[in-house]
Amino acid sequence: MSTYPVISTGAHVTRQVLSDHPDLMVVAFRFEEAGAQGALHEHPHVQSTYVESGRFRFSVDGKDFDVAKGDSFVVPSGARHGCVCLEPGCLVDSFTPRRADFL
C-alpha cells in the first residue's frame, strides 16, 4: 500500500506515487471519465507505461495510437507525449531516473 498522497493533475485525473528510488519511480495515473486528458509534455526520463485498465489514445512524438488493458509501451527520453482517456481506467508509469518533481 502506498503512503504517498493522491494528487489531482487535472480534470478527472489523479496521480499517486506507488514506489520510488533514485533510479526508478512507479506512479499510478487514474482517469475517472472519458475525455479526461494527460496534457502533452516532455521530460528527460525514460517512461514505461502499462495499461492496468481502461482505454486511451496516446500521442508520442506526433504518432497517435490506441491502447487498452494489458498493453504497454515505452516513451523515450525527451519525446513529447500525452493522452486522452477513451474509457475510464488506470495507467501505471515507471520512470528512470525517478521524477523528483513528483515528490
LUMLUMKOL-266366 format. One record per residue: residue in three letters; x, y negated, z negated of N, C-alpha, C in turn; residue number from 1; chain. Coordinates in steps of 0.1 Angstrom, whole numbers. Example, Ala and Ser with C-alpha at 12.3 -4.5 7.8 and 13.67 -1.06 7.14 Angstrom:
BEGIN
<r resn="Ala" n_c1="132" n_c2="57" n_c3="-78" ca_c1="123" ca_c2="45" ca_c3="-78" c_c1="132" c_c2="33" c_c3="-78" resi="1" chain="A"/>
<r resn="Ser" n_c1="128" n_c2="22" n_c3="-71" ca_c1="137" ca_c2="11" ca_c3="-71" c_c1="129" c_c2="0" c_c3="-79" resi="2" chain="A"/>
This chain:
BEGIN
<r resn="Met" n_c1="8" n_c2="12" n_c3="0" ca_c1="0" ca_c2="0" ca_c3="0" c_c1="9" c_c2="-12" c_c3="0" resi="1" chain="A"/>
<r resn="Ser" n_c1="6" n_c2="-22" n_c3="9" ca_c1="13" ca_c2="-34" ca_c3="10" c_c1="10" c_c2="-44" c_c3="-1" resi="2" chain="A"/>
<r resn="Thr" n_c1="21" n_c2="-50" n_c3="-7" ca_c1="19" ca_c2="-60" ca_c3="-17" c_c1="20" c_c2="-74" c_c3="-11" resi="3" chain="A"/>
<r resn="Tyr" n_c1="21" n_c2="-75" n_c3="2" ca_c1="21" ca_c2="-88" ca_c3="9" c_c1="7" c_c2="-93" c_c3="11" resi="4" chain="A"/>
<r resn="Pro" n_c1="6" n_c2="-106" n_c3="11" ca_c1="-8" ca_c2="-112" ca_c3="13" c_c1="-13" c_c2="-111" c_c3="28" resi="5" chain="A"/>
<r resn="Val" n_c1="-26" n_c2="-111" n_c3="29" ca_c1="-32" ca_c2="-112" ca_c3="43" c_c1="-33" c_c2="-127" c_c3="46" resi="6" chain="A"/>
<r resn="Ile" n_c1="-27" n_c2="-130" n_c3="58" ca_c1="-27" ca_c2="-144" ca_c3="63" c_c1="-35" c_c2="-146" c_c3="75" resi="7" chain="A"/>
<r resn="Ser" n_c1="-43" n_c2="-157" n_c3="76" ca_c1="-51" ca_c2="-160" ca_c3="88" c_c1="-41" c_c2="-166" c_c3="98" resi="8" chain="A"/>
<r resn="Thr" n_c1="-42" n_c2="-161" n_c3="110" ca_c1="-33" ca_c2="-166" ca_c3="121" c_c1="-41" c_c2="-173" c_c3="132" resi="9" chain="A"/>
<r resn="Gly" n_c1="-54" n_c2="-174" n_c3="130" ca_c1="-63" ca_c2="-180" ca_c3="140" c_c1="-77" c_c2="-175" c_c3="138" resi="10" chain="A"/>
<r resn="Ala" n_c1="-86" n_c2="-179" n_c3="146" ca_c1="-100" ca_c2="-175" ca_c3="145" c_c1="-101" c_c2="-160" c_c3="146" resi="11" chain="A"/>
<r resn="His" n_c1="-106" n_c2="-153" n_c3="135" ca_c1="-109" ca_c2="-139" ca_c3="135" c_c1="-96" c_c2="-130" c_c3="137" resi="12" chain="A"/>
<r resn="Val" n_c1="-84" n_c2="-136" n_c3="133" ca_c1="-72" ca_c2="-128" ca_c3="134" c_c1="-64" c_c2="-130" c_c3="121" resi="13" chain="A"/>
<r resn="Thr" n_c1="-59" n_c2="-118" n_c3="115" ca_c1="-51" ca_c2="-119" ca_c3="103" c_c1="-38" c_c2="-111" c_c3="105" resi="14" chain="A"/>
<r resn="Arg" n_c1="-28" n_c2="-114" n_c3="97" ca_c1="-16" ca_c2="-106" ca_c3="97" c_c1="-12" c_c2="-102" c_c3="83" resi="15" chain="A"/>
<r resn="Gln" n_c1="-6" n_c2="-90" n_c3="82" ca_c1="-1" ca_c2="-86" ca_c3="69" c_c1="12" c_c2="-79" c_c3="71" resi="16" chain="A"/>
<r resn="Val" n_c1="22" n_c2="-83" n_c3="64" ca_c1="35" ca_c2="-76" ca_c3="64" c_c1="32" c_c2="-63" c_c3="57" resi="17" chain="A"/>
<r resn="Leu" n_c1="36" n_c2="-52" n_c3="63" ca_c1="35" ca_c2="-39" ca_c3="56" c_c1="47" c_c2="-35" c_c3="50" resi="18" chain="A"/>
<r resn="Ser" n_c1="59" n_c2="-38" n_c3="56" ca_c1="72" ca_c2="-35" ca_c3="50" c_c1="82" c_c2="-43" c_c3="57" resi="19" chain="A"/>
<r resn="Asp" n_c1="93" n_c2="-46" n_c3="50" ca_c1="104" ca_c2="-53" ca_c3="56" c_c1="118" c_c2="-50" c_c3="50" resi="20" chain="A"/>
<r resn="His" n_c1="127" n_c2="-52" n_c3="58" ca_c1="142" ca_c2="-50" ca_c3="56" c_c1="149" c_c2="-60" c_c3="65" resi="21" chain="A"/>
<r resn="Pro" n_c1="160" n_c2="-65" n_c3="62" ca_c1="167" ca_c2="-75" ca_c3="71" c_c1="168" c_c2="-70" c_c3="85" resi="22" chain="A"/>
<r resn="Asp" n_c1="168" n_c2="-57" n_c3="88" ca_c1="170" ca_c2="-52" ca_c3="101" c_c1="156" c_c2="-48" c_c3="108" resi="23" chain="A"/>
<r resn="Leu" n_c1="145" n_c2="-48" n_c3="100" ca_c1="133" ca_c2="-43" ca_c3="106" c_c1="121" c_c2="-48" c_c3="97" resi="24" chain="A"/>
<r resn="Met" n_c1="110" n_c2="-51" n_c3="104" ca_c1="98" ca_c2="-55" ca_c3="97" c_c1="86" c_c2="-49" c_c3="104" resi="25" chain="A"/>
<r resn="Val" n_c1="76" n_c2="-44" n_c3="97" ca_c1="64" ca_c2="-38" ca_c3="102" c_c1="52" c_c2="-47" c_c3="97" resi="26" chain="A"/>
<r resn="Val" n_c1="44" n_c2="-51" n_c3="107" ca_c1="33" ca_c2="-61" ca_c3="104" c_c1="20" c_c2="-56" c_c3="111" resi="27" chain="A"/>
<r resn="Ala" n_c1="9" n_c2="-57" n_c3="104" ca_c1="-4" ca_c2="-53" ca_c3="109" c_c1="-12" c_c2="-66" c_c3="113" resi="28" chain="A"/>
<r resn="Phe" n_c1="-16" n_c2="-67" n_c3="125" ca_c1="-25" ca_c2="-78" ca_c3="130" c_c1="-39" c_c2="-72" c_c3="132" resi="29" chain="A"/>
<r resn="Arg" n_c1="-48" n_c2="-78" n_c3="125" ca_c1="-62" ca_c2="-73" ca_c3="126" c_c1="-71" c_c2="-83" c_c3="134" resi="30" chain="A"/>
<r resn="Phe" n_c1="-78" n_c2="-79" n_c3="144" ca_c1="-86" ca_c2="-87" ca_c3="152" c_c1="-101" c_c2="-83" c_c3="149" resi="31" chain="A"/>
<r resn="Glu" n_c1="-109" n_c2="-93" n_c3="144" ca_c1="-122" ca_c2="-89" ca_c3="139" c_c1="-133" c_c2="-90" c_c3="149" resi="32" chain="A"/>
<r resn="Glu" n_c1="-130" n_c2="-96" n_c3="161" ca_c1="-141" ca_c2="-96" ca_c3="171" c_c1="-135" c_c2="-98" c_c3="185" resi="33" chain="A"/>
<r resn="Ala" n_c1="-142" n_c2="-94" n_c3="195" ca_c1="-138" ca_c2="-95" ca_c3="209" c_c1="-137" c_c2="-110" c_c3="212" resi="34" chain="A"/>
<r resn="Gly" n_c1="-126" n_c2="-114" n_c3="220" ca_c1="-124" ca_c2="-127" ca_c3="223" c_c1="-113" c_c2="-134" c_c3="214" resi="35" chain="A"/>
<r resn="Ala" n_c1="-111" n_c2="-128" n_c3="202" ca_c1="-100" ca_c2="-134" ca_c3="194" c_c1="-87" c_c2="-132" c_c3="201" resi="36" chain="A"/>
<r resn="Gln" n_c1="-78" n_c2="-142" n_c3="199" ca_c1="-65" ca_c2="-143" ca_c3="206" c_c1="-53" c_c2="-142" c_c3="198" resi="37" chain="A"/>
<r resn="Gly" n_c1="-43" n_c2="-136" n_c3="203" ca_c1="-29" ca_c2="-138" ca_c3="198" c_c1="-23" c_c2="-147" c_c3="208" resi="38" chain="A"/>
<r resn="Ala" n_c1="-21" n_c2="-160" n_c3="204" ca_c1="-16" ca_c2="-170" ca_c3="213" c_c1="-3" c_c2="-167" c_c3="220" resi="39" chain="A"/>
<r resn="Leu" n_c1="-1" n_c2="-171" n_c3="232" ca_c1="12" ca_c2="-169" ca_c3="239" c_c1="23" c_c2="-176" c_c3="231" resi="40" chain="A"/>
<r resn="His" n_c1="34" n_c2="-168" n_c3="230" ca_c1="45" ca_c2="-173" ca_c3="222" c_c1="57" c_c2="-164" c_c3="226" resi="41" chain="A"/>
<r resn="Glu" n_c1="69" n_c2="-168" n_c3="221" ca_c1="81" ca_c2="-160" ca_c3="223" c_c1="90" c_c2="-161" c_c3="211" resi="42" chain="A"/>
<r resn="His" n_c1="98" n_c2="-152" n_c3="209" ca_c1="108" ca_c2="-152" ca_c3="198" c_c1="120" c_c2="-143" c_c3="201" resi="43" chain="A"/>
<r resn="Pro" n_c1="131" n_c2="-145" n_c3="194" ca_c1="143" ca_c2="-137" ca_c3="197" c_c1="143" c_c2="-123" c_c3="193" resi="44" chain="A"/>
<r resn="His" n_c1="132" n_c2="-119" n_c3="185" ca_c1="132" ca_c2="-105" ca_c3="180" c_c1="127" c_c2="-95" c_c3="191" resi="45" chain="A"/>
<r resn="Val" n_c1="131" n_c2="-83" n_c3="191" ca_c1="125" ca_c2="-72" ca_c3="199" c_c1="113" c_c2="-68" c_c3="191" resi="46" chain="A"/>
<r resn="Gln" n_c1="102" n_c2="-66" n_c3="199" ca_c1="89" ca_c2="-62" ca_c3="192" c_c1="84" c_c2="-49" c_c3="199" resi="47" chain="A"/>
<r resn="Ser" n_c1="80" n_c2="-40" n_c3="190" ca_c1="73" ca_c2="-28" ca_c3="195" c_c1="59" c_c2="-29" c_c3="189" resi="48" chain="A"/>
<r resn="Thr" n_c1="49" n_c2="-27" n_c3="198" ca_c1="35" ca_c2="-28" ca_c3="194" c_c1="29" c_c2="-14" c_c3="196" resi="49" chain="A"/>
<r resn="Tyr" n_c1="21" n_c2="-10" n_c3="185" ca_c1="13" ca_c2="2" ca_c3="186" c_c1="-1" c_c2="-2" c_c3="183" resi="50" chain="A"/>
<r resn="Val" n_c1="-10" n_c2="3" n_c3="192" ca_c1="-24" ca_c2="0" ca_c3="190" c_c1="-31" c_c2="10" c_c3="181" resi="51" chain="A"/>
<r resn="Glu" n_c1="-33" n_c2="6" n_c3="169" ca_c1="-39" ca_c2="15" ca_c3="159" c_c1="-54" c_c2="18" c_c3="162" resi="52" chain="A"/>
<r resn="Ser" n_c1="-61" n_c2="7" n_c3="166" ca_c1="-75" ca_c2="8" ca_c3="170" c_c1="-78" c_c2="-4" c_c3="179" resi="53" chain="A"/>
<r resn="Gly" n_c1="-90" n_c2="-3" n_c3="186" ca_c1="-94" ca_c2="-14" ca_c3="194" c_c1="-89" c_c2="-14" c_c3="208" resi="54" chain="A"/>
<r resn="Arg" n_c1="-92" n_c2="-24" n_c3="216" ca_c1="-87" ca_c2="-26" ca_c3="230" c_c1="-82" c_c2="-40" c_c3="232" resi="55" chain="A"/>
<r resn="Phe" n_c1="-72" n_c2="-42" n_c3="239" ca_c1="-66" ca_c2="-55" ca_c3="241" c_c1="-60" c_c2="-57" c_c3="255" resi="56" chain="A"/>
<r resn="Arg" n_c1="-61" n_c2="-70" n_c3="260" ca_c1="-54" ca_c2="-73" ca_c3="272" c_c1="-42" c_c2="-82" c_c3="269" resi="57" chain="A"/>
<r resn="Phe" n_c1="-30" n_c2="-77" n_c3="272" ca_c1="-18" ca_c2="-84" ca_c3="269" c_c1="-12" c_c2="-90" c_c3="282" resi="58" chain="A"/>
<r resn="Ser" n_c1="-5" n_c2="-101" n_c3="279" ca_c1="3" ca_c2="-107" ca_c3="289" c_c1="18" c_c2="-107" c_c3="284" resi="59" chain="A"/>
<r resn="Val" n_c1="27" n_c2="-102" n_c3="292" ca_c1="41" ca_c2="-102" ca_c3="288" c_c1="49" c_c2="-107" c_c3="300" resi="60" chain="A"/>
<r resn="Asp" n_c1="55" n_c2="-118" n_c3="299" ca_c1="62" ca_c2="-125" ca_c3="309" c_c1="54" c_c2="-126" c_c3="322" resi="61" chain="A"/>
<r resn="Gly" n_c1="41" n_c2="-129" n_c3="321" ca_c1="32" ca_c2="-131" ca_c3="332" c_c1="26" c_c2="-119" c_c3="338" resi="62" chain="A"/>
<r resn="Lys" n_c1="29" n_c2="-107" n_c3="333" ca_c1="23" ca_c2="-95" ca_c3="337" c_c1="12" c_c2="-91" c_c3="327" resi="63" chain="A"/>
<r resn="Asp" n_c1="0" n_c2="-89" n_c3="332" ca_c1="-12" ca_c2="-85" ca_c3="324" c_c1="-14" c_c2="-70" c_c3="325" resi="64" chain="A"/>
<r resn="Phe" n_c1="-18" n_c2="-65" n_c3="313" ca_c1="-22" ca_c2="-50" ca_c3="312" c_c1="-31" c_c2="-48" c_c3="300" resi="65" chain="A"/>
<r resn="Asp" n_c1="-39" n_c2="-38" n_c3="301" ca_c1="-48" ca_c2="-34" ca_c3="290" c_c1="-42" c_c2="-23" c_c3="282" resi="66" chain="A"/>
<r resn="Val" n_c1="-45" n_c2="-23" n_c3="269" ca_c1="-40" ca_c2="-12" ca_c3="260" c_c1="-52" c_c2="-8" c_c3="251" resi="67" chain="A"/>
<r resn="Ala" n_c1="-52" n_c2="4" n_c3="246" ca_c1="-62" ca_c2="9" ca_c3="237" c_c1="-56" c_c2="18" c_c3="227" resi="68" chain="A"/>
<r resn="Lys" n_c1="-64" n_c2="23" n_c3="218" ca_c1="-60" ca_c2="31" ca_c3="206" c_c1="-50" c_c2="42" c_c3="211" resi="69" chain="A"/>
<r resn="Gly" n_c1="-38" n_c2="42" n_c3="204" ca_c1="-28" ca_c2="52" ca_c3="207" c_c1="-17" c_c2="47" c_c3="217" resi="70" chain="A"/>
<r resn="Asp" n_c1="-19" n_c2="36" n_c3="224" ca_c1="-9" ca_c2="31" ca_c3="233" c_c1="1" c_c2="23" c_c3="225" resi="71" chain="A"/>
<r resn="Ser" n_c1="13" n_c2="22" n_c3="231" ca_c1="24" ca_c2="14" ca_c3="226" c_c1="33" c_c2="9" c_c3="237" resi="72" chain="A"/>
<r resn="Phe" n_c1="40" n_c2="-2" n_c3="234" ca_c1="49" ca_c2="-8" ca_c3="244" c_c1="59" c_c2="-17" c_c3="236" resi="73" chain="A"/>
<r resn="Val" n_c1="69" n_c2="-21" n_c3="244" ca_c1="80" ca_c2="-29" ca_c3="238" c_c1="80" c_c2="-43" c_c3="245" resi="74" chain="A"/>
<r resn="Val" n_c1="81" n_c2="-53" n_c3="237" ca_c1="82" ca_c2="-67" ca_c3="242" c_c1="97" c_c2="-71" c_c3="240" resi="75" chain="A"/>
<r resn="Pro" n_c1="104" n_c2="-73" n_c3="251" ca_c1="118" ca_c2="-77" ca_c3="249" c_c1="121" c_c2="-90" c_c3="242" resi="76" chain="A"/>
<r resn="Ser" n_c1="132" n_c2="-92" n_c3="237" ca_c1="136" ca_c2="-105" ca_c3="231" c_c1="134" c_c2="-116" c_c3="241" resi="77" chain="A"/>
<r resn="Gly" n_c1="128" n_c2="-127" n_c3="237" ca_c1="126" ca_c2="-139" ca_c3="245" c_c1="115" c_c2="-138" c_c3="255" resi="78" chain="A"/>
<r resn="Ala" n_c1="108" n_c2="-127" n_c3="256" ca_c1="96" ca_c2="-126" ca_c3="265" c_c1="84" c_c2="-133" c_c3="260" resi="79" chain="A"/>
<r resn="Arg" n_c1="78" n_c2="-141" n_c3="269" ca_c1="66" ca_c2="-149" ca_c3="265" c_c1="54" c_c2="-139" c_c3="265" resi="80" chain="A"/>
<r resn="His" n_c1="47" n_c2="-138" n_c3="254" ca_c1="36" ca_c2="-128" ca_c3="253" c_c1="25" c_c2="-132" c_c3="245" resi="81" chain="A"/>
<r resn="Gly" n_c1="13" n_c2="-126" n_c3="246" ca_c1="1" ca_c2="-129" ca_c3="238" c_c1="-9" c_c2="-119" c_c3="243" resi="82" chain="A"/>
<r resn="Cys" n_c1="-21" n_c2="-120" n_c3="236" ca_c1="-32" ca_c2="-110" ca_c3="239" c_c1="-45" c_c2="-116" c_c3="236" resi="83" chain="A"/>
<r resn="Val" n_c1="-55" n_c2="-110" n_c3="242" ca_c1="-69" ca_c2="-112" ca_c3="240" c_c1="-75" c_c2="-99" c_c3="235" resi="84" chain="A"/>
<r resn="Cys" n_c1="-83" n_c2="-100" n_c3="224" ca_c1="-90" ca_c2="-88" ca_c3="219" c_c1="-102" c_c2="-85" c_c3="228" resi="85" chain="A"/>
<r resn="Leu" n_c1="-103" n_c2="-73" n_c3="233" ca_c1="-114" ca_c2="-68" ca_c3="241" c_c1="-124" c_c2="-61" c_c3="232" resi="86" chain="A"/>
<r resn="Glu" n_c1="-119" n_c2="-54" n_c3="222" ca_c1="-127" ca_c2="-46" ca_c3="213" c_c1="-120" c_c2="-47" c_c3="199" resi="87" chain="A"/>
<r resn="Pro" n_c1="-127" n_c2="-51" n_c3="188" ca_c1="-120" ca_c2="-53" ca_c3="175" c_c1="-111" c_c2="-41" c_c3="172" resi="88" chain="A"/>
<r resn="Gly" n_c1="-100" n_c2="-45" n_c3="165" ca_c1="-90" ca_c2="-34" ca_c3="162" c_c1="-78" c_c2="-40" c_c3="155" resi="89" chain="A"/>
<r resn="Cys" n_c1="-68" n_c2="-31" n_c3="154" ca_c1="-56" ca_c2="-35" ca_c3="147" c_c1="-43" c_c2="-31" c_c3="155" resi="90" chain="A"/>
<r resn="Leu" n_c1="-34" n_c2="-40" n_c3="156" ca_c1="-21" ca_c2="-38" ca_c3="162" c_c1="-10" c_c2="-37" c_c3="151" resi="91" chain="A"/>
<r resn="Val" n_c1="-2" n_c2="-27" n_c3="152" ca_c1="9" ca_c2="-26" ca_c3="143" c_c1="22" c_c2="-29" c_c3="151" resi="92" chain="A"/>
<r resn="Asp" n_c1="28" n_c2="-40" n_c3="147" ca_c1="40" ca_c2="-45" ca_c3="154" c_c1="53" c_c2="-43" c_c3="145" resi="93" chain="A"/>
<r resn="Ser" n_c1="63" n_c2="-38" n_c3="151" ca_c1="76" ca_c2="-37" ca_c3="144" c_c1="86" c_c2="-47" c_c3="151" resi="94" chain="A"/>
<r resn="Phe" n_c1="93" n_c2="-54" n_c3="143" ca_c1="103" ca_c2="-64" ca_c3="148" c_c1="117" c_c2="-61" c_c3="143" resi="95" chain="A"/>
<r resn="Thr" n_c1="126" n_c2="-63" n_c3="152" ca_c1="140" ca_c2="-62" ca_c3="148" c_c1="148" c_c2="-74" c_c3="154" resi="96" chain="A"/>
<r resn="Pro" n_c1="155" n_c2="-81" n_c3="146" ca_c1="155" ca_c2="-80" ca_c3="131" c_c1="142" c_c2="-85" c_c3="126" resi="97" chain="A"/>
<r resn="Arg" n_c1="140" n_c2="-85" n_c3="112" ca_c1="128" ca_c2="-89" ca_c3="107" c_c1="124" c_c2="-104" c_c3="110" resi="98" chain="A"/>
<r resn="Arg" n_c1="111" n_c2="-107" n_c3="110" ca_c1="106" ca_c2="-121" ca_c3="112" c_c1="107" c_c2="-128" c_c3="98" resi="99" chain="A"/>
<r resn="Ala" n_c1="117" n_c2="-135" n_c3="95" ca_c1="118" ca_c2="-142" ca_c3="82" c_c1="108" c_c2="-152" c_c3="81" resi="100" chain="A"/>
<r resn="Asp" n_c1="103" n_c2="-158" n_c3="92" ca_c1="92" ca_c2="-168" ca_c3="92" c_c1="79" c_c2="-162" c_c3="87" resi="101" chain="A"/>
<r resn="Phe" n_c1="77" n_c2="-149" n_c3="87" ca_c1="65" ca_c2="-142" ca_c3="82" c_c1="65" c_c2="-140" c_c3="66" resi="102" chain="A"/>
<r resn="Leu" n_c1="77" n_c2="-143" n_c3="60" ca_c1="78" ca_c2="-141" ca_c3="46" c_c1="76" c_c2="-153" c_c3="38" resi="103" chain="A"/>
